[in-house]
């Protein structure tokens, strides 16, 4: 039996929640997102001059895996973000020379420019 239904906002994500008289149903409802937010693209073209890689989630730049000015190939790891105790690798989306726009320890928000590949 559902006693109460509603929505909760946690870290910018909306979740459907319901309070029931049984724990399994309530636990399942509380962990399922009400809607899946549109994921920010990991990369988007920058006017044909190359690729601009943006932060897919807010977090901290944990480490840089490539040096600025280095030649990279598509799929090479450029840096690692840490978000909610998870490591999220950011990889090159094209072959070229990388320009880094962040340093280790920097805080970034979704959509912030991390690097460009020319």
C-alpha positions as CSV (number, residue, x, y, z in Angstrom):
1,X,0.0,0.0,0.0
2,X,1.4,3.4,-1.0
3,X,1.0,6.0,1.8
4,X,2.5,9.0,0.0
5,X,4.1,9.7,-3.4
6,X,6.3,12.7,-4.4
7,X,9.5,13.8,-6.0
8,X,12.9,14.5,-4.5
9,X,15.7,16.6,-6.0
10,X,19.2,15.3,-5.2
11,X,22.3,16.8,-6.8
12,X,20.2,18.3,-9.6
13,X,18.5,15.0,-10.4
14,X,14.8,14.4,-9.8
15,X,13.7,11.1,-8.3
16,X,10.2,9.7,-7.8
17,X,9.7,8.6,-4.2
18,X,6.9,6.9,-2.5
19,X,6.4,5.8,1.1
20,X,4.8,2.4,1.5
21,X,4.0,0.1,4.3
22,X,6.7,-2.3,3.0
23,X,10.4,-1.6,2.8
24,X,11.2,-3.4,-0.5
25,X,8.8,-1.3,-2.6
26,X,9.9,1.9,-0.9
27,X,13.6,1.1,-1.4
28,X,13.0,0.3,-5.1
29,X,11.1,3.5,-5.7
30,X,13.6,5.7,-3.9
31,X,16.5,4.4,-6.1
32,X,14.8,4.7,-9.5
33,X,15.2,8.1,-11.2
34,X,11.9,9.7,-12.2
35,X,13.5,10.9,-15.4
36,X,16.9,10.5,-16.9
37,X,18.5,13.9,-17.4
38,X,20.0,14.5,-20.8
39,X,23.7,13.7,-20.5
40,X,26.1,16.4,-21.5
41,X,28.1,15.5,-24.6
42,X,31.7,14.5,-23.9
43,X,32.7,16.3,-27.0
44,X,31.2,18.7,-29.5
45,X,32.6,20.2,-32.6
46,X,34.1,23.7,-32.3
47,X,33.3,25.2,-35.7
48,X,35.2,22.7,-37.7
49,X,38.6,23.6,-36.2
50,X,38.7,20.5,-34.1
51,X,37.0,18.9,-31.1
52,X,36.2,20.6,-27.8
53,X,35.8,18.2,-24.9
54,X,33.5,19.2,-22.1
55,X,32.9,17.9,-18.6
56,X,30.1,15.3,-18.7
57,X,29.4,15.8,-15.0
58,X,30.5,18.2,-12.2
59,X,33.6,17.1,-10.4
60,X,37.3,17.6,-9.8
61,X,40.1,17.0,-12.2
62,X,41.8,14.1,-10.5
63,X,44.8,13.8,-12.9
64,X,46.0,14.7,-16.3
65,X,47.0,11.7,-18.5
66,X,48.3,13.7,-21.5
67,X,50.4,16.8,-21.7
68,X,49.3,20.0,-23.4
69,X,50.7,20.0,-27.0
70,X,50.9,16.2,-27.1
71,X,49.8,14.3,-30.2
72,X,46.9,12.1,-29.3
73,X,44.8,9.5,-31.1
74,X,41.1,8.9,-30.8
75,X,40.4,6.9,-27.6
76,X,43.6,8.0,-25.8
77,X,42.9,9.0,-22.2
78,X,43.4,12.8,-21.7
79,X,42.4,13.2,-18.0
80,X,40.4,11.7,-15.3
81,X,37.5,13.4,-13.4
82,X,36.4,12.4,-10.0
83,X,32.7,12.7,-9.2
84,X,30.9,11.2,-6.2
85,X,34.0,9.0,-5.5
86,X,34.0,7.6,-9.1
87,X,36.8,8.1,-11.6
88,X,35.5,9.1,-15.0
89,X,38.1,9.0,-17.8
90,X,37.9,11.6,-20.5
91,X,39.2,10.3,-23.8
92,X,40.2,12.0,-27.1
93,X,37.4,11.9,-29.7
94,X,39.7,12.5,-32.7
95,X,43.4,12.3,-33.7
96,X,45.3,15.6,-33.3
97,X,47.2,17.8,-30.9
98,X,45.6,18.4,-27.5
99,X,45.3,21.7,-25.7
100,X,44.3,21.4,-22.0
101,X,42.1,24.0,-20.4
102,X,42.2,22.5,-16.9
103,X,44.8,21.4,-14.3
104,X,44.8,18.7,-11.7
105,X,42.7,19.7,-8.7
106,X,40.4,22.1,-10.7
107,X,36.7,21.9,-10.0
108,X,34.5,21.8,-13.1
109,X,30.8,21.9,-13.8
110,X,28.9,20.1,-16.5
111,X,29.7,21.6,-19.9
112,X,32.9,23.3,-18.8
113,X,35.7,23.0,-21.5
114,X,38.3,20.5,-20.5
115,X,40.4,20.2,-23.6
116,X,40.5,20.8,-27.3
117,X,41.9,18.7,-30.1
118,X,43.2,20.4,-33.3
